[in-house]
């Protein structure tokens, strides 16, 4: 709460969550955390803090690295292929470096990379009784058994022969430079701070919207049969 628009930008008037990660420190230290659960779930977290104590860099350069992974087998079943959906294989990388060239200058560099892949989200197909009559007629003519196949799905079981998936990547670098001018004129402690950042994202998806073997609606940003896919766009077949 507070003046988010002033501190974090014009789009945070409703509130902001500020996450500050641990800065590199002067001591060599590390930690490892592992957690296992049902549906073949394994999560790991590891952190390593490494000061660079070599020659003129001693006491001036500090680094910190973190790696996280998450693997789960999924909890919905595709009865056509026998595979589990709502699964996830993901990992996160975060690196930080703090450089102190002088007592008055501090440079902070950060970078991260995230990758996640899945066979897609399972779900249930619903028949809406008051659907548009013309659409229902078209489905009855082109896919006479569609409604029966739709009603046969459950919250955790469905059937699609389409090779669905979700692959996502997110990465970026950011940093800051702070210089302390000390006492200047009417200012007892004057500091100047420069910020900069860059981010990128890439994703590939292929989805069977109706979740039946009829494949009434397919969405993809990669190719489906004769339909070419393009990044960040949808193609309906």
Order of alpha helices (4+ residues) and beta strands (2+ residues): alpha-beta-beta-beta-beta-beta-beta-beta-alpha-alpha-beta-beta-beta-beta
